[in-house]
Amino acid sequence: MDISSSSAALSGAARHYGTAKRVTAPTALDAPKPNDGGMLAKGVESFSEVMQSVETTATQYAAGTTDAQSVVEALANAEMALETAVTVRNRVVEAYQELLRMPI
């Protein structure tokens, strides 16, 4: 097992965990700013980069230029990114449903 690639996978997973924690459990100090659409755009861009990385790694593996461990690490990062995206989506849907239940 290559230590440098393993630490890179852990660092990517930790980054995604930190993003999910910030998005799903905001505190009063982390209240969203009125015109802060940049965080969502950065999240979407990061998700896109992770998925592109998986495609690139899988293509390189098919061509025989990388090893299977790199593919597994890229897939683990992609799984964490997808779980984060689903969690964010679920929180947005819950908030929308809560708004719908509010009396006018």
SENUNU-558186 format. One line per 2 residues: number of its first residue (from 1); their letters; for each residue x, y, z of N, C-alpha, C. Coordinates in nm, 2 decimals, always signed. Example, Ala and Ser with C-alpha at 12.3 -4.5 7.8 and 13.67 -1.06 7.14 Angstrom:
<pts>
1 = as = +1.32,-0.57,+0.78,+1.23,-0.45,+0.78,+1.32,-0.33,+0.78 ~ +1.28,-0.22,+0.71,+1.37,-0.11,+0.71,+1.29,+0.00,+0.79;
</pts>
This chain:
<pts>
1 = md = +0.08,-0.12,+0.00,+0.00,+0.00,+0.00,+0.09,+0.12,+0.00 ~ +0.06,+0.22,-0.09,+0.14,+0.34,-0.10,+0.09,+0.44,+0.00;
3 = is = +0.18,+0.49,+0.09,+0.14,+0.58,+0.19,+0.09,+0.71,+0.14 ~ +0.16,+0.76,+0.04,+0.13,+0.89,-0.02,-0.01,+0.89,-0.08;
5 = ss = -0.05,+0.79,-0.16,-0.18,+0.79,-0.22,-0.29,+0.76,-0.12 ~ -0.25,+0.69,-0.01,-0.35,+0.66,+0.10,-0.38,+0.79,+0.17;
7 = sa = -0.27,+0.87,+0.20,-0.30,+0.99,+0.27,-0.37,+1.09,+0.18 ~ -0.35,+1.09,+0.05,-0.43,+1.17,-0.04,-0.58,+1.14,-0.03;
9 = al = -0.61,+1.01,-0.03,-0.75,+0.97,-0.02,-0.81,+1.01,+0.11 ~ -0.74,+1.00,+0.22,-0.79,+1.04,+0.35,-0.81,+1.19,+0.35;
11 = sg = -0.72,+1.26,+0.29,-0.73,+1.41,+0.29,-0.85,+1.45,+0.21 ~ -0.88,+1.38,+0.10,-1.00,+1.41,+0.02,-1.12,+1.38,+0.09;
13 = aa = -1.12,+1.26,+0.16,-1.24,+1.22,+0.24,-1.26,+1.32,+0.36 ~ -1.16,+1.36,+0.42,-1.17,+1.46,+0.53,-1.23,+1.59,+0.48;
15 = rh = -1.18,+1.63,+0.36,-1.23,+1.76,+0.31,-1.38,+1.75,+0.28 ~ -1.43,+1.64,+0.22,-1.57,+1.62,+0.20,-1.65,+1.61,+0.32;
17 = yg = -1.59,+1.54,+0.42,-1.66,+1.53,+0.55,-1.68,+1.67,+0.62 ~ -1.57,+1.75,+0.61,-1.58,+1.89,+0.66,-1.69,+1.97,+0.59;
19 = ta = -1.70,+1.96,+0.46,-1.80,+2.03,+0.38,-1.94,+1.98,+0.42 ~ -1.96,+1.85,+0.44,-2.09,+1.80,+0.48,-2.12,+1.85,+0.62;
21 = kr = -2.03,+1.85,+0.70,-2.06,+1.89,+0.84,-2.10,+2.04,+0.85 ~ -2.03,+2.12,+0.77,-2.06,+2.26,+0.77,-2.20,+2.29,+0.71;
23 = vt = -2.23,+2.22,+0.60,-2.36,+2.24,+0.53,-2.48,+2.18,+0.61 ~ -2.46,+2.07,+0.68,-2.57,+2.01,+0.74,-2.59,+2.05,+0.89;
25 = ap = -2.49,+2.11,+0.95,-2.51,+2.14,+1.09,-2.46,+2.29,+1.11 ~ -2.53,+2.39,+1.06,-2.48,+2.52,+1.08,-2.52,+2.57,+1.22;
27 = ta = -2.43,+2.66,+1.27,-2.46,+2.71,+1.40,-2.50,+2.86,+1.39 ~ -2.53,+2.92,+1.49,-2.57,+3.06,+1.49,-2.46,+3.15,+1.43;
29 = ld = -2.33,+3.11,+1.47,-2.22,+3.19,+1.42,-2.19,+3.17,+1.27 ~ -2.24,+3.05,+1.22,-2.22,+3.02,+1.08,-2.34,+3.05,+0.99;
31 = ap = -2.43,+3.14,+1.04,-2.55,+3.17,+0.97,-2.52,+3.22,+0.83 ~ -2.59,+3.17,+0.73,-2.56,+3.22,+0.59,-2.58,+3.37,+0.57;
33 = kp = -2.50,+3.42,+0.49,-2.51,+3.56,+0.46,-2.61,+3.58,+0.35 ~ -2.68,+3.70,+0.35,-2.79,+3.72,+0.25,-2.76,+3.69,+0.11;
35 = nd = -2.64,+3.74,+0.06,-2.61,+3.72,-0.09,-2.50,+3.63,-0.11 ~ -2.49,+3.52,-0.03,-2.38,+3.43,-0.04,-2.42,+3.30,-0.12;
37 = gg = -2.43,+3.32,-0.26,-2.45,+3.21,-0.35,-2.33,+3.14,-0.39 ~ -2.21,+3.19,-0.35,-2.08,+3.14,-0.39,-2.05,+3.00,-0.33;
39 = ml = -2.10,+2.98,-0.20,-2.07,+2.85,-0.14,-2.14,+2.74,-0.22 ~ -2.26,+2.76,-0.26,-2.33,+2.65,-0.34,-2.26,+2.63,-0.47;
41 = ak = -2.22,+2.74,-0.54,-2.14,+2.72,-0.66,-2.01,+2.65,-0.65 ~ -1.94,+2.68,-0.54,-1.81,+2.61,-0.51,-1.84,+2.46,-0.48;
43 = gv = -1.95,+2.43,-0.41,-1.98,+2.29,-0.38,-2.01,+2.22,-0.51 ~ -2.08,+2.28,-0.60,-2.12,+2.21,-0.73,-1.99,+2.19,-0.81;
45 = es = -1.90,+2.29,-0.81,-1.78,+2.29,-0.89,-1.69,+2.18,-0.83 ~ -1.68,+2.17,-0.70,-1.60,+2.06,-0.63,-1.65,+1.93,-0.67;
47 = fs = -1.79,+1.91,-0.66,-1.85,+1.78,-0.70,-1.81,+1.74,-0.84 ~ -1.82,+1.84,-0.93,-1.79,+1.82,-1.07,-1.64,+1.77,-1.09;
49 = ev = -1.55,+1.84,-1.01,-1.41,+1.80,-1.02,-1.39,+1.66,-0.98 ~ -1.45,+1.62,-0.87,-1.44,+1.49,-0.81,-1.49,+1.38,-0.92;
51 = mq = -1.60,+1.41,-0.98,-1.65,+1.31,-1.07,-1.56,+1.31,-1.20 ~ -1.51,+1.42,-1.24,-1.42,+1.42,-1.35,-1.29,+1.34,-1.32;
53 = sv = -1.25,+1.36,-1.20,-1.13,+1.28,-1.15,-1.15,+1.13,-1.16 ~ -1.27,+1.09,-1.12,-1.30,+0.94,-1.13,-1.30,+0.90,-1.27;
55 = et = -1.36,+0.98,-1.36,-1.36,+0.94,-1.50,-1.22,+0.93,-1.56 ~ -1.14,+1.03,-1.52,-1.00,+1.03,-1.57,-0.92,+0.91,-1.52;
57 = ta = -0.94,+0.88,-1.39,-0.87,+0.76,-1.33,-0.91,+0.63,-1.39 ~ -1.04,+0.62,-1.41,-1.10,+0.49,-1.47,-1.05,+0.48,-1.61;
59 = tq = -1.04,+0.59,-1.69,-0.99,+0.58,-1.83,-0.84,+0.54,-1.83 ~ -0.76,+0.60,-1.73,-0.62,+0.57,-1.72,-0.60,+0.42,-1.69;
61 = ya = -0.69,+0.37,-1.60,-0.68,+0.23,-1.56,-0.71,+0.14,-1.68 ~ -0.81,+0.18,-1.76,-0.85,+0.10,-1.87,-0.73,+0.10,-1.98;
63 = ag = -0.66,+0.21,-1.98,-0.55,+0.22,-2.07,-0.42,+0.15,-2.02 ~ -0.43,+0.11,-1.89,-0.31,+0.05,-1.83,-0.21,+0.14,-1.77;
65 = tt = -0.24,+0.27,-1.75,-0.14,+0.36,-1.71,-0.14,+0.39,-1.56 ~ -0.24,+0.33,-1.49,-0.25,+0.35,-1.34,-0.29,+0.22,-1.28;
67 = da = -0.28,+0.21,-1.15,-0.31,+0.09,-1.08,-0.46,+0.09,-1.02 ~ -0.50,-0.03,-0.98,-0.64,-0.04,-0.93,-0.66,+0.04,-0.80;
69 = qs = -0.56,+0.05,-0.72,-0.57,+0.13,-0.59,-0.61,+0.27,-0.62 ~ -0.56,+0.33,-0.72,-0.59,+0.47,-0.76,-0.74,+0.48,-0.79;
71 = vv = -0.79,+0.38,-0.86,-0.93,+0.38,-0.90,-1.02,+0.36,-0.78 ~ -0.98,+0.27,-0.69,-1.06,+0.25,-0.57,-1.06,+0.38,-0.48;
73 = ea = -0.95,+0.45,-0.47,-0.94,+0.58,-0.40,-1.03,+0.68,-0.46 ~ -1.02,+0.69,-0.59,-1.10,+0.79,-0.66,-1.25,+0.76,-0.64;
75 = la = -1.29,+0.63,-0.65,-1.43,+0.59,-0.63,-1.47,+0.62,-0.48 ~ -1.38,+0.61,-0.39,-1.42,+0.64,-0.25,-1.44,+0.79,-0.23;
77 = na = -1.36,+0.87,-0.29,-1.38,+1.01,-0.29,-1.51,+1.05,-0.36 ~ -1.54,+0.99,-0.47,-1.67,+1.01,-0.54,-1.79,+0.97,-0.46;
79 = em = -1.78,+0.86,-0.39,-1.89,+0.82,-0.30,-1.91,+0.92,-0.19 ~ -1.81,+0.97,-0.13,-1.82,+1.07,-0.02,-1.89,+1.19,-0.08;
81 = al = -1.84,+1.24,-0.20,-1.90,+1.36,-0.26,-2.05,+1.34,-0.29 ~ -2.08,+1.22,-0.34,-2.22,+1.19,-0.37,-2.31,+1.19,-0.25;
83 = et = -2.26,+1.13,-0.14,-2.33,+1.13,-0.02,-2.35,+1.27,+0.04 ~ -2.25,+1.35,+0.02,-2.26,+1.49,+0.07,-2.37,+1.56,-0.01;
85 = av = -2.37,+1.54,-0.15,-2.46,+1.61,-0.23,-2.61,+1.56,-0.20 ~ -2.62,+1.43,-0.17,-2.76,+1.38,-0.14,-2.80,+1.44,+0.00;
87 = tv = -2.71,+1.45,+0.09,-2.74,+1.51,+0.22,-2.79,+1.65,+0.21 ~ -2.71,+1.73,+0.13,-2.75,+1.87,+0.11,-2.89,+1.88,+0.04;
89 = rn = -2.91,+1.79,-0.06,-3.04,+1.79,-0.13,-3.15,+1.76,-0.03 ~ -3.13,+1.66,+0.05,-3.23,+1.62,+0.15,-3.26,+1.74,+0.25;
91 = rv = -3.16,+1.81,+0.29,-3.18,+1.92,+0.38,-3.26,+2.03,+0.31 ~ -3.23,+2.06,+0.19,-3.30,+2.16,+0.11,-3.45,+2.12,+0.09;
93 = ve = -3.47,+2.00,+0.06,-3.61,+1.95,+0.05,-3.69,+1.96,+0.18 ~ -3.62,+1.92,+0.29,-3.69,+1.93,+0.42,-3.72,+2.08,+0.45;
95 = ay = -3.63,+2.17,+0.42,-3.65,+2.31,+0.45,-3.77,+2.36,+0.37 ~ -3.78,+2.32,+0.24,-3.89,+2.36,+0.15,-4.02,+2.30,+0.20;
97 = qe = -4.02,+2.18,+0.24,-4.14,+2.12,+0.30,-4.19,+2.19,+0.43 ~ -4.09,+2.23,+0.51,-4.12,+2.31,+0.63,-4.19,+2.44,+0.59;
99 = ll = -4.14,+2.51,+0.49,-4.20,+2.63,+0.44,-4.34,+2.61,+0.39 ~ -4.36,+2.50,+0.33,-4.50,+2.47,+0.28,-4.60,+2.45,+0.39;
101 = rm = -4.55,+2.40,+0.50,-4.63,+2.37,+0.61,-4.67,+2.49,+0.70 ~ -4.60,+2.60,+0.67,-4.62,+2.72,+0.75,-4.75,+2.79,+0.71;
103 = pi = -4.82,+2.84,+0.81,-4.95,+2.90,+0.78,-4.92,+3.04,+0.72 ~ -5.01,+3.08,+0.63,-4.99,+3.21,+0.56,-5.05,+3.32,+0.65;
</pts>
